[in-house]
Amino acid sequence: MSESARQIAIRHGDRLPSYSSQEEAESAWFSFRNDHLAILQKIATMQPAFVPDYQAESLKKLEQWYFQLNKSDTFQILGFPRDVFEICMAMYFGETAVRSANARWVVKEYFLGSGKFELGVCKGSITMMLRRFTDYYCGPDNIRQQSLFRLYKKYFLR
């Protein structure tokens, strides 16, 4: 790992919450996940563009909805800022992997921070840590606005 990458990893670890035990971390992270899935479920009922059925194809609709909200700058109409929606997207992505691709949720201690934990999904030898798809609208090479679906296929449909 280059020194630059190491510094980025250290800063990331510094921003993670600390917990005194694995059990405490699991309780907190699973609550975080459930809370954000509930938010997405609630706001999805306000519009017809996206139905949270946890099928892989629904990731395309979620992403299209996200880009529509971002383009029209209407996240606040839903009652949540973009960053909360991006957390909801990450939790939905993970739950879709769990329900549709036989992945499982995991809470793991961060490799550079004692007492720092992250939430992710695991299938076989692949573990993807998830918290938020930060500034997702800025992602390169996403003309069709289906990169969530492509990411899902790449890591969870093997």
N, C-alpha and C positions, 0 to 999 in steps of 0.2 A: 504494500500500500504506500503510495506516495505521501510525502509530508502534507501536501495540500489536501488530499483525500482524508488523511488522518485527522486533520484539523476540522474538516467538515463533519466527520463522524463524531468527534468529541463534542462539537457544538450541538449536534443533533441529540446526543446522549444527555447533555446538560439540560435540554428542554423537556426531557421525558420526566414524568412523575416518579417519585421514589415511594417504595413500599417496604414494609418491614419483613414481609414474607411472600412466598409464591401465592399462598391462599388469599392474602389481602389484595395482591395485584390482580388475581383472577376475578375476584369479586368486583373490584372497581372497573376493570376493563370490560367485563361481561355486562355490567350495568351500563356503561358508556355505550357499548354496542346496542343493547336493547333500547335504550333511550333514543338513539338516533334512528334506529329502524322504526320506532313508533312515530317519530316526527315525520319521517318520509311517508309512512302509511297514512298519517293524518293529512298531510298536504296533497298527497296523490288523490284523495277523494274530492279535492277542490277543482279538478280538471280532468278531461278525458284522455289526454295525450299519453299517459303512462299508467299502467296497471301493475302494481308490485306483486307479480305471481312467482317470482324467483326462478323463472326460466331463463336460459341463456339469451334468447332473443329479446327479452325485456330490457337487457342492457343497452340495446340500440335505442329503444324508446326513451330510456332514462337519459341517455347522453343527448339525444335530440332535444329533449325538454330542457336540459341544462343549457345547451347552446342557445335555445330560443329565449330563455330567461335572461341569459347573459347579454345577448344582442339587444334585447329590449330594456335591459336594466330594470327588471321587474321582480327581483328576488324579494324585495321588501313587501311587495303585495302579498306574498305568501306568509309574511310575518317572520321571516328568517333571512339573515344575510347570506351572501354567497358562500362564505367560509363554512357555515353550518351545513348548507346544502352539499358542499364538497365532502364533508365528513359523512353525511348520510349516504352519499354515493359510494364511498369506500366501504361502509358497513353493508350496504346492499350488495355490492360486488362480492364481498366475502361470504355473505349469507347465501347468495346464489351459488357460489362454488360449493358450499356445504350441502345445500339441498339438491343440487342438480349434478354435481360431479364427485360426490362422496369425499369431499375434503372435510377437514375438521378445524374448529377454532382452537388456537393455541395462545398462551401467554408465555413469553420467554424473556428471560433476563437479557438486557442489552449487553453485547459482547465487550463494550468498553466502560460499562458503568455498573458498579456493584449497587444493588438495590433499585436499579432502573429497569423497568419492564416495558415490553411492547406487546401489542395484540396483532395476531395474524391468522392466516389460514394455511393449512398444511395438507398436501396430498403426496404420498410417497416421499421422495427425497426433495420435493419442492416446498419451501415455506416462503410465503409472501407476507411481509409485515404491512399492516394497513392502519392508517389513522385518518388520513385526509388526502384526497386527490387535489393537492394545492394548486391553485391558479390553473386548473385543468384546461381552461379555454386558451391558454398560451401554448399548449403542446404542439410540437411541429408535426408535419405529415399526417394531418387528420382532416383531410378535405371532406371525406364522406361522413365524418363525425361518428365513427364506429370503432374507435380505438379501444373502448372498454370491452367490447365483444371480441375483438382480435386478441387482446391481452388475456381474456378468459380462455379463449380457444388455445392459445399458445401454452398456457401453464396448467390448465385443468382438464382439457379434453385430449388426453394422451392415451 
